[in-house]
């Protein structure tokens, strides 16, 4: 559509993410449904420097947010975009060993937890519903 703009993001590993934006669209801040078949939230990894500024900037603009959430291995903050989609900005608290990715470390940690009998790998009670 001619009235749509495409925003391209390179997550740094050769993949490309594209958001289609229609500037004339009227925002609808109603939270998106979170049932089966819907997207609960989109998470983006940011630098520690960016993360430390997020809550302040959101609050200055009157944008609801959870404030910082300490997840042990990472810090998160959630907020909704102007169209009701829940977003998470997260900053890892560890540097993976050389030759490994954050995903490698998290996958290994999850396997260890499951082997130890800990089947609850998410604390849904800390996910925002607002």
C-alpha positions in Angstrom: 0.0 0.0 0.0 1.4 3.4 -0.9 0.5 4.9 2.5 2.5 2.3 4.4 6.1 2.8 5.5 8.5 -0.1 6.1 10.9 0.0 9.0 13.8 -2.4 8.7 15.8 -3.7 11.6 18.9 -5.9 11.5 19.2 -7.9 14.7 22.9 -8.3 13.9 22.9 -11.9 12.7 21.9 -11.5 9.1 18.2 -11.7 9.7 15.9 -8.8 8.8 12.8 -7.7 10.8 10.3 -5.5 9.0 7.5 -3.5 10.6 4.8 -2.1 8.4 3.7 1.3 9.6 0.7 3.3 8.4 1.1 6.9 9.7 -2.5 7.7 9.0 -3.7 4.8 11.2 -5.6 5.8 14.3 -3.9 4.3 17.4 -5.9 1.9 19.5 -4.3 1.4 22.9 -6.6 -1.4 23.9 -4.4 -4.3 25.0 -4.2 -7.1 22.4 -5.8 -10.4 23.3 -3.4 -12.8 25.0 -5.2 -16.1 24.5 -4.1 -19.1 22.5 -3.1 -18.1 18.9 -2.2 -14.5 19.9 1.1 -12.8 20.6 1.7 -12.2 24.3 4.6 -9.9 23.8 7.6 -9.0 21.7 11.0 -8.9 23.4 14.0 -7.0 22.3 17.5 -7.2 23.8 19.0 -3.8 24.5 22.4 -2.7 25.9 22.7 -2.0 29.6 23.1 1.7 28.8 19.8 1.8 26.9 18.0 -0.3 29.6 19.0 2.1 32.3 17.3 5.0 30.5 14.1 3.2 29.4 11.9 3.6 32.6 12.9 7.3 33.0 12.0 8.1 29.3 8.7 6.2 29.4 7.7 7.9 32.7 8.7 11.3 31.3 6.3 10.7 28.4 3.5 9.4 30.7 3.7 5.9 29.2 2.6 3.0 31.5 5.4 0.5 32.3 6.2 -2.1 34.8 9.4 -0.5 35.9 12.5 -2.6 36.1 12.0 -6.3 36.8 15.0 -8.3 38.0 14.8 -11.8 36.5 18.1 -13.0 37.9 19.8 -13.6 34.6 18.4 -10.5 33.0 16.5 -7.3 33.7 13.2 -6.6 31.9 10.8 -3.7 31.5 7.4 -4.0 29.9 5.2 -1.4 28.3 2.6 -1.2 25.5 3.0 0.4 22.2 0.4 2.9 20.9 -1.6 0.0 19.4 -1.8 -2.1 22.5 1.0 -4.6 21.8 3.0 -5.5 24.9 6.7 -5.0 24.4 9.6 -6.0 26.6 13.1 -4.5 26.6 15.6 -6.8 28.2 19.3 -6.6 29.2 21.3 -9.7 30.0 23.4 -9.7 33.2 26.0 -12.1 31.8 28.4 -12.5 29.0 28.3 -15.9 27.4 31.5 -17.9 27.3 33.6 -17.5 24.1 32.1 -19.4 21.2 28.6 -19.5 22.8 25.6 -17.3 22.5 23.1 -16.1 25.1 20.7 -18.7 23.6 23.2 -21.5 24.2 23.6 -20.5 27.9 19.8 -20.2 28.4 19.1 -23.6 26.6 21.7 -25.3 28.8 20.3 -23.7 32.0 16.8 -24.8 31.0 18.0 -28.4 30.5 19.7 -28.4 33.9 16.5 -27.1 35.6 14.3 -29.7 33.9 16.7 -32.5 34.8 16.6 -31.3 38.4 12.7 -31.5 38.3 12.0 -27.8 37.9 9.4 -27.8 35.2 8.2 -24.2 35.8 10.7 -22.3 33.6 8.6 -19.1 33.6 7.1 -17.1 36.4 3.9 -16.0 34.6 2.8 -14.1 37.7 5.5 -11.4 36.9 4.2 -10.9 33.3 2.1 -7.8 33.1 -1.5 -8.1 32.1 -2.3 -4.4 31.9 
